[in-house]
Amino acid sequence: MKIKSFIFLSSLSLLTAYAPLAFSAGAPGDEAVVGTPAPGSKFAKIQVGMYSKEVMDLIGAPNDQKTYMTGKAWIPFHFGSDNSRTEFHYKGEGTLTFANGGVGNLGSMKLIKITVDTAESGYIH
């Protein structure tokens, strides 16, 4: 019983030691909207906080997309959202970054960042 208590307390102390790192302020480049969408452009019709289905209903499907894991995916016993992100690439518009849902809400992707880039090719290279 003493070994189990020691392991639990050791794990708890590690979590409390590293918790401030997991909840630190956003890094440079984490702004919600980078650039200004041109009036009448696709990106002018959307806003941060919308869901992927809503975005695609308004501006259509992306030319290309990619999904990648975030650091939260490797936190033991983390059942929240943002374990992975999906980027939609729109030619001549830029990219949209979505945070994917957590356990029990895997299908929802919430728009967290709009990056306006008129030079965007629309494809991942």
DSSP file (Angstrom, degrees, kcal/mol; ACC not computed):
  #  RESIDUE AA STRUCTURE BP1 BP2  ACC     N-H-->O    O-->H-N    N-H-->O    O-->H-N    TCO  KAPPA ALPHA  PHI   PSI    X-CA   Y-CA   Z-CA
    1    1 A M     >        0   0    0      0, 0.0     4,-2.1     0, 0.0     5,-0.2   0.000 360.0 360.0 360.0 -36.7    0.0    0.0    0.0
    2    2 A K  H  >  +     0   0    0      1,-0.2     4,-2.2     2,-0.2     5,-0.1   0.858 360.0  53.2 -65.4 -34.7    2.9    2.4    0.8
    3    3 A I  H  > S+     0   0    0      2,-0.2     4,-2.6     1,-0.2    -1,-0.2   0.917 108.3  49.6 -67.2 -42.8    4.3    1.9   -2.7
    4    4 A K  H  > S+     0   0    0      1,-0.2     4,-2.5     2,-0.2    -2,-0.2   0.909 112.0  48.4 -61.9 -42.3    1.0    2.8   -4.4
    5    5 A S  H  X S+     0   0    0     -4,-2.1     4,-2.7     2,-0.2     5,-0.2   0.902 111.4  50.2 -64.5 -40.7    0.7    5.9   -2.2
    6    6 A F  H  X S+     0   0    0     -4,-2.2     4,-2.5     2,-0.2    -2,-0.2   0.924 111.6  47.7 -63.3 -44.9    4.3    6.9   -3.1
    7    7 A I  H  X S+     0   0    0     -4,-2.6     4,-2.4     2,-0.2    -2,-0.2   0.920 113.4  48.3 -63.0 -44.0    3.7    6.4   -6.8
    8    8 A F  H  X S+     0   0    0     -4,-2.5     4,-2.5     2,-0.2    -2,-0.2   0.942 113.7  45.6 -61.9 -48.2    0.5    8.5   -6.6
    9    9 A L  H  X S+     0   0    0     -4,-2.7     4,-2.3     1,-0.2    -1,-0.2   0.867 112.2  52.0 -66.1 -36.0    2.1   11.3   -4.7
   10   10 A S  H  X S+     0   0    0     -4,-2.5     4,-2.0    -5,-0.2    -1,-0.2   0.921 111.4  46.9 -64.2 -43.4    5.1   11.3   -7.0
   11   11 A S  H  X S+     0   0    0     -4,-2.4     4,-2.3     1,-0.2    -2,-0.2   0.907 111.7  51.3 -63.6 -42.0    2.8   11.6  -10.0
   12   12 A L  H  X S+     0   0    0     -4,-2.5     4,-2.3     1,-0.2    -2,-0.2   0.897 108.8  50.3 -63.3 -41.0    0.8   14.3   -8.4
   13   13 A S  H  X S+     0   0    0     -4,-2.3     4,-1.8     1,-0.2    -1,-0.2   0.881 109.9  50.9 -67.3 -36.4    3.9   16.3   -7.6
   14   14 A L  H  X S+     0   0    0     -4,-2.0     4,-1.9     2,-0.2    -2,-0.2   0.919 110.1  50.1 -64.2 -42.8    5.1   16.0  -11.2
   15   15 A L  H  X S+     0   0    0     -4,-2.3     4,-1.2     1,-0.2    -2,-0.2   0.909 112.1  46.5 -62.8 -42.0    1.8   17.2  -12.5
   16   16 A T  H  < S+     0   0    0     -4,-2.3    -1,-0.2     1,-0.2    -2,-0.2   0.832 110.8  53.7 -71.0 -29.6    1.7   20.2  -10.2
   17   17 A A  H  < S+     0   0    0     -4,-1.8    -1,-0.2    -5,-0.2    -2,-0.2   0.866 118.5  34.0 -70.3 -35.0    5.3   21.1  -11.1
   18   18 A Y  H >X S+     0   0    0     -4,-1.9     4,-1.1     1,-0.2     3,-0.7   0.485  92.0  92.9-100.7  -3.7    4.6   21.1  -14.8
   19   19 A A  H >X S+     0   0    0     -4,-1.2     4,-1.3     1,-0.2     3,-0.5   0.884  80.0  58.9 -58.4 -41.6    1.0   22.5  -14.8
   20   20 A P  H 34 S+     0   0    0      0, 0.0    -1,-0.2     0, 0.0    -2,-0.1   0.843 102.7  55.3 -59.1 -30.2    2.1   26.1  -15.2
   21   21 A L  H X4 S+     0   0    0     -3,-0.7     3,-0.8     1,-0.2    -2,-0.2   0.871 106.2  50.2 -67.9 -35.9    3.8   25.1  -18.5
   22   22 A A  H << S+     0   0    0     -4,-1.1    -1,-0.2    -3,-0.5    -3,-0.1   0.757 117.3  39.7 -74.1 -24.1    0.5   23.6  -19.8
   23   23 A F  T 3< S+     0   0    0     -4,-1.3    -1,-0.2    -3,-0.1    -2,-0.2   0.056  85.1 133.3-115.3  25.3   -1.5   26.7  -19.0
   24   24 A S    <   -     0   0    0     -3,-0.8     3,-0.1     1,-0.1    -3,-0.1  -0.256  65.6 -82.6 -73.1 164.4    1.0   29.5  -19.9
   25   25 A A        -     0   0    0      1,-0.1    -1,-0.1    -2,-0.0    -2,-0.0  -0.207  60.7 -80.6 -63.4 156.7    0.0   32.5  -22.0
   26   26 A G        -     0   0    0      1,-0.1    -1,-0.1    -3,-0.1     3,-0.1  -0.213  45.8-120.2 -60.9 147.2   -0.1   32.1  -25.8
   27   27 A A    >   -     0   0    0      1,-0.2     3,-1.7    -3,-0.1    -1,-0.1  -0.403  42.9 -76.6 -81.9 162.3    3.1   32.4  -27.7
   28   28 A P  T 3  S+     0   0    0      0, 0.0    -1,-0.2     0, 0.0     0, 0.0  -0.365 122.3  36.8 -57.3 138.3    3.8   35.0  -30.4
   29   29 A G  T 3  S+     0   0    0     -3,-0.1    -2,-0.0    -2,-0.0     5,-0.0   0.375  84.5 106.5  96.5  -3.0    1.9   34.0  -33.5
   30   30 A D    <   +     0   0    0     -3,-1.7    -4,-0.1     3,-0.0     4,-0.0   0.190  43.5 138.2 -92.8  17.6   -1.1   32.6  -31.6
   31   31 A E        -     0   0    0      1,-0.1     3,-0.2    82,-0.0    83,-0.1  -0.267  59.4-128.5 -61.3 150.8   -3.3   35.6  -32.6
   32   32 A A  S    S+     0   0    0      1,-0.2    82,-2.7    81,-0.1     2,-0.4   0.862  95.1  26.8 -71.4 -36.4   -6.9   34.7  -33.5
   33   33 A V  E     -a  114   0A   0     80,-0.2     2,-0.6    82,-0.1    -1,-0.2  -0.984  67.8-168.0-131.4 122.4   -6.8   36.6  -36.8
   34   34 A V  E     -a  115   0A   0     80,-3.3    82,-3.0    -2,-0.4     2,-0.1  -0.943  64.1  -4.4-110.7 117.4   -3.6   37.3  -38.7
   35   35 A G  S    S-     0   0    0     -2,-0.6    79,-0.1    80,-0.2    82,-0.1  -0.275  88.9 -79.9  90.8 176.7   -4.1   39.9  -41.5
   36   36 A T        -     0   0    0     -2,-0.1     2,-0.1    80,-0.1     8,-0.1  -0.972  37.3-128.7-122.6 119.1   -7.2   41.6  -42.6
   37   37 A P        -     0   0    0      0, 0.0     3,-0.1     0, 0.0    -2,-0.0  -0.406  31.2-111.7 -64.1 138.6   -9.7   39.8  -45.0
   38   38 A A    >   -     0   0    0      1,-0.1     3,-2.4    -2,-0.1     6,-0.3  -0.438  41.5 -93.2 -67.7 142.6  -10.6   41.9  -48.1
   39   39 A P  T 3  S+     0   0    0      0, 0.0    -1,-0.1     0, 0.0     3,-0.1  -0.341 114.2  18.4 -56.6 133.2  -14.2   43.0  -48.1
   40   40 A G  T 3  S+     0   0    0      1,-0.3    -2,-0.1    -3,-0.1     2,-0.0   0.356  97.2 127.4  86.4  -6.3  -16.3   40.5  -50.1
   41   41 A S  S X  S-     0   0    0     -3,-2.4     3,-0.6     1,-0.1     4,-0.4  -0.306  74.9-107.5 -77.5 167.6  -13.7   37.7  -49.7
   42   42 A K  G >  S+     0   0    0      1,-0.2     3,-1.7     2,-0.2     4,-0.3   0.921 119.6  53.2 -59.0 -45.0  -14.5   34.3  -48.4
   43   43 A F  G >  S+     0   0    0      1,-0.3     3,-0.9     2,-0.2    -1,-0.2   0.703  96.5  67.1 -68.8 -18.3  -12.7   34.9  -45.1
   44   44 A A  G <  S+     0   0    0     -3,-0.6    -1,-0.3    -6,-0.3    -2,-0.2   0.673  96.2  58.3 -71.7 -16.0  -14.7   38.1  -44.6
   45   45 A K  G <  S+     0   0    0     -3,-1.7     2,-0.2    -4,-0.4    -1,-0.2   0.541 102.0  61.6 -90.2  -8.3  -17.8   35.9  -44.1
   46   46 A I    <   -     0   0    0     -3,-0.9     2,-0.3    -4,-0.3    68,-0.0  -0.703  59.8-163.8-119.1 167.9  -16.5   33.9  -41.2
   47   47 A Q    >   -     0   0    0     -2,-0.2     3,-1.6    66,-0.0    64,-0.2  -0.989  35.7 -85.2-148.7 155.8  -15.3   34.5  -37.7
   48   48 A V  T 3  S+     0   0    0     -2,-0.3    64,-0.2     1,-0.2     3,-0.1  -0.321 110.5  42.1 -58.3 139.1  -13.3   32.7  -34.9
   49   49 A G  T 3  S+     0   0    0     62,-2.2    -1,-0.2     1,-0.4    63,-0.1   0.187  83.2 122.6 105.6 -14.6  -15.6   30.4  -32.9
   50   50 A M    <   -     0   0    0     -3,-1.6    61,-3.4    60,-0.1    -1,-0.4  -0.389  62.3-116.1 -75.9 158.6  -17.5   28.9  -35.8
   51   51 A Y  B  >  -B  110   0A   0     59,-0.2     4,-2.3    -3,-0.1     3,-0.3  -0.635  24.3-110.1 -95.6 157.0  -17.6   25.2  -36.4
   52   52 A S  H  > S+     0   0    0     57,-2.2     4,-2.6     1,-0.2     5,-0.2   0.846 116.9  51.5 -56.4 -40.9  -16.1   23.5  -39.6
   53   53 A K  H  > S+     0   0    0      1,-0.2     4,-2.1     2,-0.2    -1,-0.2   0.913 110.6  49.4 -63.4 -42.1  -19.5   22.5  -41.0
   54   54 A E  H  > S+     0   0    0     -3,-0.3     4,-1.5     2,-0.2    -2,-0.2   0.908 111.7  49.1 -61.3 -44.7  -20.7   26.1  -40.6
   55   55 A V  H  X S+     0   0    0     -4,-2.3     4,-2.9     1,-0.2     5,-0.4   0.931 111.7  48.0 -62.8 -46.8  -17.6   27.5  -42.3
   56   56 A M  H  X S+     0   0    0     -4,-2.6     4,-1.8     1,-0.2    -1,-0.2   0.840 107.8  55.6 -66.9 -32.3  -17.9   25.1  -45.2
   57   57 A D  H  < S+     0   0    0     -4,-2.1    -1,-0.2    -5,-0.2    -2,-0.2   0.867 115.5  39.9 -64.1 -34.7  -21.6   25.9  -45.7
   58   58 A L  H  < S+     0   0    0     -4,-1.5    -2,-0.2    -3,-0.3    -1,-0.2   0.900 135.3  12.7 -81.3 -43.7  -20.6   29.6  -46.0
   59   59 A I  H  < S-     0   0    0     -4,-2.9    -3,-0.2     1,-0.3    -2,-0.2   0.421 102.8-115.7-121.3   1.2  -17.4   29.5  -48.1
   60   60 A G     <  -     0   0    0     -4,-1.8    -1,-0.3    -5,-0.4    -2,-0.1  -0.175  48.9 -39.8  90.2 174.8  -17.2   25.9  -49.5
   61   61 A A        -     0   0    0      1,-0.1     2,-0.0    -4,-0.1    27,-0.0  -0.388  64.9-106.4 -75.0 152.2  -14.7   23.1  -49.0
   62   62 A P        -     0   0    0      0, 0.0    28,-0.2     0, 0.0     3,-0.1  -0.311  18.0-123.7 -73.2 162.1  -10.9   23.9  -48.8
   63   63 A N  S    S-     0   0    0     26,-2.0     2,-0.3     1,-0.2    27,-0.2   0.858  91.8  -8.9 -70.0 -35.8   -8.5   23.1  -51.6
   64   64 A D  E     -C   89   0A   0     25,-1.3    25,-3.0    59,-0.1     2,-0.3  -0.967  65.9-165.9-154.9 162.8   -6.5   21.0  -49.2
   65   65 A Q  E     -C   88   0A   0     -2,-0.3     2,-0.3    23,-0.2    23,-0.2  -0.991   2.8-165.3-152.7 157.7   -6.3   20.2  -45.5
   66   66 A K  E     -C   87   0A   0     21,-1.7    21,-3.0    -2,-0.3     2,-0.4  -0.989   8.0-151.3-143.4 152.5   -3.9   18.6  -42.9
   67   67 A T  E     +C   86   0A   0     -2,-0.3     2,-0.3    19,-0.2    19,-0.2  -0.968  17.6 175.4-124.0 139.7   -4.3   17.4  -39.3
   68   68 A Y  E     -C   85   0A   0     17,-2.4    17,-2.8    -2,-0.4     2,-0.2  -0.977  29.9-108.5-142.8 155.8   -1.6   17.3  -36.7
   69   69 A M  E     -C   84   0A   0     -2,-0.3    15,-0.3    15,-0.2     2,-0.2  -0.526  27.4-147.0 -82.0 148.3   -1.3   16.4  -33.0
   70   70 A T    >   -     0   0    0     13,-2.7     3,-1.4    -2,-0.2     4,-0.3  -0.597  33.6 -98.9-103.5 172.9   -0.7   19.1  -30.4
   71   71 A G  G >  S+     0   0    0      1,-0.3     3,-1.6    -2,-0.2     4,-0.2   0.760 117.3  71.2 -62.8 -25.1    1.2   18.7  -27.1
   72   72 A K  G >  S+     0   0    0     10,-0.4     3,-1.3     1,-0.3    -1,-0.3   0.752  83.3  70.6 -64.6 -22.6   -2.0   18.2  -25.2
   73   73 A A  G <  S+     0   0    0     -3,-1.4    -1,-0.3    10,-0.4    -2,-0.2   0.736  98.6  49.3 -65.0 -21.3   -2.3   14.7  -26.9
   74   74 A W  G <  S+     0   0    0     -3,-1.6    -1,-0.2    -4,-0.3    -2,-0.2   0.374  81.0 109.1-102.6   3.3    0.6   13.5  -24.8
   75   75 A I  S X  S-     0   0    0     -3,-1.3     3,-1.6    -4,-0.2    -3,-0.0  -0.711  77.2-117.1 -80.3 121.2   -0.6   14.7  -21.4
   76   76 A P  T 3  S+     0   0    0      0, 0.0     3,-0.1     0, 0.0    -2,-0.1  -0.329  93.5   6.1 -60.1 136.6   -1.7   11.7  -19.4
   77   77 A F  T 3  S+     0   0    0      1,-0.2     2,-0.8     2,-0.0    -3,-0.0   0.737  86.5 147.1  63.4  27.2   -5.4   11.6  -18.5
   78   78 A H    <   +     0   0    0     -3,-1.6    -1,-0.2    -6,-0.2    -3,-0.1  -0.846  13.0 165.5 -92.8 113.4   -6.2   14.7  -20.6
   79   79 A F        +     0   0    0     -2,-0.8    24,-0.9    -3,-0.1    -1,-0.1   0.235  41.2 104.1-111.5  11.6   -9.7   14.2  -21.9
   80   80 A G  S    S-     0   0    0      1,-0.2    23,-0.4    22,-0.2     3,-0.2   0.013  74.4 -84.8 -80.9-168.6  -10.3   17.8  -23.0
   81   81 A S  S    S+     0   0    0     21,-0.2    20,-0.2     1,-0.2    -1,-0.2  -0.220  93.4  60.4 -90.7-177.2  -10.3   19.2  -26.5
   82   82 A D        +     0   0    0     18,-2.6   -10,-0.4     2,-0.2    -9,-0.2   0.760  55.1 134.1  68.2  29.8   -7.4   20.5  -28.7
   83   83 A N  S    S+     0   0    0     17,-0.4   -13,-2.7    18,-0.3   -10,-0.4   0.763  80.6  12.0 -74.1 -25.0   -5.5   17.2  -28.8
   84   84 A S  E    S-C   69   0A   0     16,-0.3    16,-2.7   -15,-0.3     2,-0.3  -0.963  71.6-146.9-145.2 162.6   -5.2   17.8  -32.5
   85   85 A R  E     -CD  68  99A   0    -17,-2.8   -17,-2.4    -2,-0.3     2,-0.4  -0.939   4.0-150.4-130.9 153.9   -5.8   20.6  -35.0
   86   86 A T  E     -CD  67  98A   0     12,-2.2    12,-3.0    -2,-0.3     2,-0.5  -0.992   8.0-155.1-125.9 132.1   -6.9   20.7  -38.6
   87   87 A E  E     -CD  66  97A   0    -21,-3.0   -21,-1.7    -2,-0.4     2,-0.5  -0.918   2.9-156.0-107.3 130.2   -5.8   23.4  -41.1
   88   88 A F  E     -CD  65  96A   0      8,-2.8     8,-2.3    -2,-0.5     2,-0.5  -0.909  10.3-153.8-100.2 129.9   -8.0   24.2  -44.1
   89   89 A H  E     -CD  64  95A   0    -25,-3.0   -26,-2.0    -2,-0.5   -25,-1.3  -0.928   9.5-170.8-108.6 122.1   -6.0   25.8  -47.0
   90   90 A Y  E >>  - D   0  94A   0      4,-2.9     4,-2.1    -2,-0.5     3,-1.9  -0.958  28.3-116.7-114.7 123.2   -7.9   28.0  -49.4
   91   91 A K  T 34 S+     0   0    0     -2,-0.5    30,-0.2     1,-0.3    27,-0.1  -0.341  96.8   1.1 -59.9 130.0   -6.2   29.2  -52.6
   92   92 A G  T 34 S+     0   0    0     28,-2.6    -1,-0.3    25,-0.2    29,-0.1   0.460 128.6  66.5  73.0   1.2   -5.8   33.0  -52.7
   93   93 A E  T <4 S-     0   0    0     -3,-1.9    24,-2.3     1,-0.3     2,-0.3   0.740  93.0-124.5-116.5 -50.7   -7.4   33.4  -49.2
   94   94 A G  E  <  -DE  90 116A   0     -4,-2.1    -4,-2.9    22,-0.3     2,-0.3  -0.976  36.7 -47.0 136.9-152.3   -5.1   31.7  -46.6
   95   95 A T  E     -DE  89 115A   0     20,-2.1    20,-2.9    -2,-0.3     2,-0.4  -0.915  31.2-153.1-126.4 151.4   -5.5   29.1  -43.9
   96   96 A L  E     -DE  88 114A   0     -8,-2.3    -8,-2.8    -2,-0.3     2,-0.5  -0.984  13.2-152.7-119.8 132.2   -8.1   28.3  -41.2
   97   97 A T  E     -DE  87 113A   0     16,-2.8    15,-3.0    -2,-0.4    16,-1.6  -0.928  11.4-169.3-111.4 126.6   -7.0   26.5  -38.1
   98   98 A F  E     -DE  86 111A   0    -12,-3.0   -12,-2.2    -2,-0.5     2,-0.5  -0.909  18.1-137.6-114.4 139.2   -9.5   24.4  -36.2
   99   99 A A  E     -DE  85 110A   0     11,-2.7    11,-2.3    -2,-0.4   -14,-0.2  -0.842  28.9-130.3 -90.7 129.2   -9.1   22.8  -32.7
  100  100 A N  E     - E   0 109A   0    -16,-2.7   -18,-2.6    -2,-0.5   -17,-0.4  -0.513  26.3-100.5 -82.4 150.9  -10.6   19.3  -32.8
  101  101 A G        -     0   0    0      7,-2.2   -18,-0.3     5,-0.3   -17,-0.1  -0.070  33.8-122.6 -65.6 166.1  -13.0   18.1  -30.1
  102  102 A G    >   -     0   0    0      1,-0.2     3,-2.4   -21,-0.1   -21,-0.2  -0.115  56.0 -37.1 -95.6-165.0  -12.2   16.0  -27.1
  103  103 A V  T 3  S+     0   0    0    -24,-0.9    -1,-0.2   -23,-0.4   -24,-0.0  -0.335 133.4  16.9 -58.2 130.2  -13.4   12.7  -25.8
  104  104 A G  T 3  S+     0   0    0     -3,-0.1    -1,-0.3    -2,-0.1     3,-0.1   0.339 125.4  59.6  87.3  -6.6  -17.2   12.4  -26.4
  105  105 A N    X   +     0   0    0     -3,-2.4     3,-1.0     3,-0.1    -4,-0.2  -0.216  59.0 140.9-144.2  45.8  -17.1   15.3  -29.0
  106  106 A L  T 3   +     0   0    0      1,-0.2    -5,-0.3    -5,-0.1    -3,-0.1   0.733  65.7  58.5 -68.4 -24.6  -14.7   14.0  -31.6
  107  107 A G  T 3  S+     0   0    0     -7,-0.1     2,-0.4    -5,-0.1    -1,-0.2   0.638  84.0  93.5 -83.5 -13.4  -16.6   15.3  -34.6
  108  108 A S    <   -     0   0    0     -3,-1.0    -7,-2.2    -6,-0.2     2,-0.5  -0.654  48.5-175.7 -88.6 133.4  -16.6   19.0  -33.7
  109  109 A M  E     - E   0 100A   0     -2,-0.4   -57,-2.2    -9,-0.2     2,-0.4  -0.982  10.9-158.2-125.6 118.0  -13.9   21.3  -35.1
  110  110 A K  E     -BE  51  99A   0    -11,-2.3   -11,-2.7    -2,-0.5     2,-0.3  -0.828  21.7-117.6-102.8 131.2  -13.9   24.9  -33.8
  111  111 A L  E     + E   0  98A   0    -61,-3.4   -62,-2.2    -2,-0.4   -13,-0.3  -0.502  41.6 161.6 -68.9 122.1  -12.2   27.7  -35.7
  112  112 A I  E     +     0   0A   0    -15,-3.0     2,-0.3    -2,-0.3   -14,-0.2   0.564  60.0  28.8-117.3 -15.8   -9.5   29.2  -33.5
  113  113 A K  E     - E   0  97A   0    -16,-1.6   -16,-2.8   -66,-0.1     2,-0.5  -0.976  51.9-164.7-153.1 135.1   -7.3   31.0  -36.0
  114  114 A I  E     -aE  33  96A   0    -82,-2.7   -80,-3.3    -2,-0.3     2,-0.6  -0.983  10.3-170.1-116.8 122.5   -7.7   32.8  -39.4
  115  115 A T  E     -aE  34  95A   0    -20,-2.9   -20,-2.1    -2,-0.5     2,-0.5  -0.933  10.9-152.1-116.8 108.8   -4.5   33.5  -41.3
  116  116 A V  E     + E   0  94A   0    -82,-3.0   -22,-0.3    -2,-0.6     2,-0.2  -0.677  28.8 155.4 -82.2 125.3   -5.1   35.8  -44.3
  117  117 A D    >   -     0   0    0    -24,-2.3     3,-2.1    -2,-0.5   -25,-0.2  -0.753  25.6-169.3-153.0  98.2   -2.5   35.1  -47.1
  118  118 A T  T 3  S+     0   0    0      1,-0.3   -24,-0.1    -2,-0.2    -1,-0.1   0.645  89.8  61.6 -67.0 -12.7   -3.5   36.0  -50.7
  119  119 A A  T 3  S+     0   0    0    -26,-0.1    -1,-0.3   -28,-0.1     2,-0.1   0.404  73.8 130.4 -90.5   1.9   -0.4   34.2  -51.9
  120  120 A E    <   -     0   0    0     -3,-2.1   -28,-2.6     1,-0.2   -27,-0.1  -0.354  49.8-153.9 -59.2 128.5   -1.7   30.9  -50.5
  121  121 A S        -     0   0    0      2,-0.2   -30,-0.2   -30,-0.2    -1,-0.2   0.715  30.4-126.0 -78.2 -20.9   -1.4   28.1  -53.1
  122  122 A G  S    S+     0   0    0    -32,-0.3     2,-0.3     1,-0.2   -33,-0.2   0.417  78.7  90.6  90.4  -2.2   -4.2   26.2  -51.5
  123  123 A Y  S    S-     0   0    0    -33,-0.1     2,-0.5   -60,-0.1    -1,-0.2  -0.950  76.5-119.2-131.6 149.4   -2.1   23.0  -51.3
  124  124 A I              0   0    0     -2,-0.3   -59,-0.1     1,-0.1   -35,-0.0  -0.720 360.0 360.0 -86.3 129.3    0.2   21.5  -48.7
  125  125 A H              0   0    0     -2,-0.5    -1,-0.1     0, 0.0     0, 0.0   0.390 360.0 360.0-109.5 360.0    3.7   21.1  -50.0
